[in-house]
């Protein structure tokens, strides 16, 4: 597949109602459904670097496909 994007909803630990959407792109050779199952590792890495945030939900997208739809 190549480049893939995990779209994560993150919320602030100090204020859980303060939520945002974060896009993480990386090279991945599996399907979108496999990505969604394996995304926890990449999310854990991001949370490790950003401990003031926690993830509430996520999904995987093909960023090239999304760019064509816009």
HUJODA-V926085 format. One record per residue. N is the residue number from 1. RES is the residue in one small letter. PSI is psi in whole degrees, 0 to 359 (none if undefined). BURIAL is b if it has 16 or more other C-alpha atoms within 10 Angstrom, else e. D_CENTER is the distance of its C-alpha to the mean C-alpha in Angstrom with 1 decimal. Layout:
n->N res->RES psi->PSI burial->BURIAL d_center->D_CENTER
n->N res->RES psi->PSI burial->BURIAL d_center->D_CENTER
This chain:
n->1 res->x psi->319 burial->e d_center->16.6
n->2 res->x psi->233 burial->e d_center->15.8
n->3 res->x psi->136 burial->e d_center->12.8
n->4 res->x psi->157 burial->b d_center->9.6
n->5 res->x psi->130 burial->b d_center->6.4
n->6 res->x psi->123 burial->b d_center->2.9
n->7 res->x psi->114 burial->b d_center->3.5
n->8 res->x psi->136 burial->b d_center->3.8
n->9 res->x psi->120 burial->b d_center->7.6
n->10 res->x psi->148 burial->b d_center->9.1
n->11 res->x psi->149 burial->b d_center->12.9
n->12 res->x psi->136 burial->b d_center->15.6
n->13 res->x psi->317 burial->e d_center->17.5
n->14 res->x psi->335 burial->e d_center->20.8
n->15 res->x psi->84 burial->e d_center->20.3
n->16 res->x psi->343 burial->e d_center->18.0
n->17 res->x psi->351 burial->e d_center->18.8
n->18 res->x psi->93 burial->e d_center->17.2
n->19 res->x psi->150 burial->b d_center->13.6
n->20 res->x psi->168 burial->e d_center->11.4
n->21 res->x psi->131 burial->e d_center->8.4
n->22 res->x psi->138 burial->e d_center->6.3
n->23 res->x psi->122 burial->e d_center->5.3
n->24 res->x psi->123 burial->e d_center->5.1
n->25 res->x psi->140 burial->b d_center->7.8
n->26 res->x psi->168 burial->e d_center->10.0
n->27 res->x psi->131 burial->e d_center->13.0
n->28 res->x psi->136 burial->e d_center->12.9
n->29 res->x psi->9 burial->e d_center->16.0
n->30 res->x psi->187 burial->e d_center->15.3
n->31 res->x psi->171 burial->e d_center->14.8
n->32 res->x psi->320 burial->b d_center->11.9
n->33 res->x psi->324 burial->e d_center->13.2
n->34 res->x psi->321 burial->e d_center->13.4
n->35 res->x psi->313 burial->b d_center->9.8
n->36 res->x psi->323 burial->e d_center->8.9
n->37 res->x psi->326 burial->e d_center->11.6
n->38 res->x psi->0 burial->e d_center->10.8
n->39 res->x psi->337 burial->b d_center->7.1
n->40 res->x psi->324 burial->e d_center->8.7
n->41 res->x psi->313 burial->e d_center->10.3
n->42 res->x psi->322 burial->e d_center->7.7
n->43 res->x psi->317 burial->b d_center->6.4
n->44 res->x psi->321 burial->e d_center->10.2
n->45 res->x psi->315 burial->e d_center->11.0
n->46 res->x psi->315 burial->e d_center->9.1
n->47 res->x psi->322 burial->e d_center->10.8
n->48 res->x psi->325 burial->e d_center->13.9
n->49 res->x psi->346 burial->e d_center->14.1
n->50 res->x psi->67 burial->e d_center->13.5
n->51 res->x psi->352 burial->e d_center->15.5
n->52 res->x psi->3 burial->e d_center->16.3
n->53 res->x psi->155 burial->b d_center->13.0
n->54 res->x psi->152 burial->b d_center->11.7
n->55 res->x psi->137 burial->b d_center->8.8
n->56 res->x psi->329 burial->e d_center->10.4
n->57 res->x psi->163 burial->e d_center->8.4
n->58 res->x psi->162 burial->b d_center->5.5
n->59 res->x psi->163 burial->b d_center->6.4
n->60 res->x psi->144 burial->b d_center->6.7
n->61 res->x psi->157 burial->b d_center->9.0
n->62 res->x psi->108 burial->b d_center->11.7
n->63 res->x psi->331 burial->e d_center->11.8
n->64 res->x psi->322 burial->e d_center->15.6
n->65 res->x psi->319 burial->e d_center->16.2
n->66 res->x psi->318 burial->e d_center->14.7
n->67 res->x psi->328 burial->e d_center->16.8
n->68 res->x psi->334 burial->e d_center->19.8
n->69 res->x psi->341 burial->e d_center->19.5
n->70 res->x psi->none burial->e d_center->19.8
